[in-house]
Amino acid sequence: VECDAPQLFGILSGDDLSYRIATEIPNVENMIFVIGGADGIMSSPPGLMKESVLIPNLSRNTIFSDYHDSSLDVTGGISLKIERALMIASTGISTSIISGEYPKRIIAASKNEEFIGTIVC
């Protein structure tokens, strides 16, 4: 995408696209962010700390520790995903962050049924 000089190009994150889709297409009721390597948003980066636990409900007041390796992810990592999810949830759209390793969880979330993951408030 276009960007300010001196850069010649930039990368548009799928998280930014998710926000636009959720808020610009009429009648969106549910937005599910699917991630790998964790059940949802964890209290600390999975694999880096043994005491990392799932945060079942996430709001702007939730305290957690994140880590972003910009050499692996140039679009903002989990922090950008959380920010966009919070923005979407603030519009009243049901928003969740779920592991993509368990398709039944995604189906349950899409039906507003109980699931293992993070509900964004």
N, C-alpha and C positions, 0 to 999 in steps of 0.2 A: 504494500500500500504506500501511497505518498506519505512523506514525512518532511519535517523541517530540515534544512541544510545544517550540517554538511552531509548528513546521511543521504544515500541515494534511494533507499527503500526501507520499509519496515515490515514487521510480521503482525498480522491481525490474529489475535487469540480467538479460539473457539469459544472461550468464556465470554468475550465481548459479543460474539455473534449470538450466543445463547440469550444474553440480555436483550439484544435487539429483537430476536425472534419472539421471546416471551412478551415483550412490551409493545411491539409494533404489529403483530398479527392479532386480529380480534379473537376474543373468546378463549384465549389460552387459560387453562385452569390448573395445570400441573407442569412443573419443570423438574426434571430429574437429572442431576449431574452424576455421571457414572465414572468412578475412579478405580484404580488398581492398587493392590498392595495394602488395603485397609478397609475395614467395614464401613467407614464414613470418616468424619473428622475426628481425629484422635487428640488427646490432651497434650501429646508431644509427638514428634516425628516417629512413625513406626520404625522399629529396628535400631533407632539411636538410643532409646531409653526403655528400660524394661518395664517401668511403671505406666507406660502409655495405655490409656483406656479410651473407649469410645465415648464421644460426647453425643448423647442422644438428641439434645435440643440445643441449637446454636443461635445466639443472638449477638448483637453488637457488644453486649456486656460480658460475654463468655470469655474466660481467661484460658488461653492455651498457648503452646509454644510451637512455632512453625519454623521450617527451614526451607530455603530455596537455593538450589544449585543452578545458577544462571548459565553454567557451562552445559547443562543438560536440558534446561527448559528456558527458552528465551522469551516466553510470553507472560511470565509472572507467577507461575507455579500455583501452589495451593492458596496462597494469599489472594491472588487475583480471583481464583475460583470462588473463594469465600466471599470476597467483596461483591462480586456479581450476583452470587446467590442471595446475599442479604438485600441487595438492591431489588432483585426480582420479588423476594418475599415481602418487601415493604409495599408492593403494589397490591398485595392480597392474593397473589398466585401461590398455591401450595408448592413449596420448594424443598427438595431433599438432596442429600449427597450419599451415594450408596456404592458399595463394591460391585463392580461389573462381573465379578467371578461367580456370582450366584444369581442367575437369571430370574429365579422365582421371587427374589427380593425386589427386583425392578418391576416385575408384573404386579406384585402386591402394592408397591408404592404408587404405581399408575392407577390402581383401583382404589386408592386411599384406604387400603387395608394395613394392618400392623406389619411392620418389617424391621429388620435389623439395619440400622444406618443412622444418619443424622437428619433431623427435621430442622430446617432453617426458619427461624421466627422473625 
